[in-house]
Amino acid sequence: MRNSGPSSVLLLFVFTLAFALAAAAQQIALPRIEKMLSVPINYEMRDWKQAARAYDSLVFDLNASGQYLPFVRLNGSSTNYPTHGAFTLPSYVGGTTGGGEAINCIPAVVGASLVGIDKSSQNGWNWVLMCEDWFNRASGANVYLNGPGGSGWDDWWYDTMPNVFFYQLCSRYPNTGDFQNQFVAVADHWLDAVVAMGGKATPWTLPMMNHRAWNLMTMTPNDNGVKEPEAAGAIAWILYNAFVTTHDPRYRMGAEWAMEFLISQSADPTYELQLPYGAYAAAR
């Protein structure tokens, strides 16, 4: 999403420089450590930009032939936007395409976009617009979910991460379809969830987010199975970026509640990939 502004960037640079200088002044040279190379001999970094481009050209090739190919398949209509087309990708080679998982399909579009590929007009198809199929308006959830046909609300990261990936996609193509309304709907629903979990301004009260999942339709927790409190990180990231874009202080407050809950944990909450987003939001 967008940065907070030039003054914030300058302030961050000043603090980073000051911290680096202070650390350098206090660093003790250790002979054994000094003998270690900063970069291994003959080390070569893979060209990740080229790898991303090659991946895109393979998985989005509708005419590819061979075992398990083509990977991408087009659906005649969208579950949630009947006037759109929709697409699916298998989550692993040899797997059935089914409805396609948002946690696989949307990042594939985002990744290609980050290396300069315009996915809104590629080989005659608007892959960005087709991603709207994962915005579950037909079920009434009105957030992005891992499948276009709803959620069992039984695994938190399957429900949070599609929204993270949508926000990333929206930052690249903000004027696509109904993205602007979806952007606000996603923020509102996750903020409502944080409030339902106990987030409160007066007196300042942290939400209880140590759940397996959260049902956004009934605003009730699912505590069956392994808890995923790290979801607070992904939710904080969503709400912080909603604040940066809209300047609505409610979203900033919700992000702070989620991050403060995360900080209050006495055990490692890591389950999947949501925690780094909380760390990133905290750094921002």
Buried (B, 14 or more C-beta within 10 A) or exposed (E): BEEBEEEEEEEBEEEEEEEEEEEEEEEEEEEEEEEEEEEEEEEEEEEEEEEBBEBBEEBBBBEBEEEEBBBBBEBEEBBBBEEBBBBBBBBEEEEEBEBBBBBBBBBBBBBBBEBEBEBBEBEEBBBBBBBBBBBBBBBEBBBBBBBBEBBEBEBBBBBBBBBBBBBBBBBBBEEBBBBEEBBBBBBBBBBBBBBBBEBEEEEEEBBEBBBBBBBBBEEEBBEEEEBBBBBBBBBBBBBBBBBBBBEBEBBBBBBBBBBBBBEEEEEEBEBBBBBEBBBEBBEB
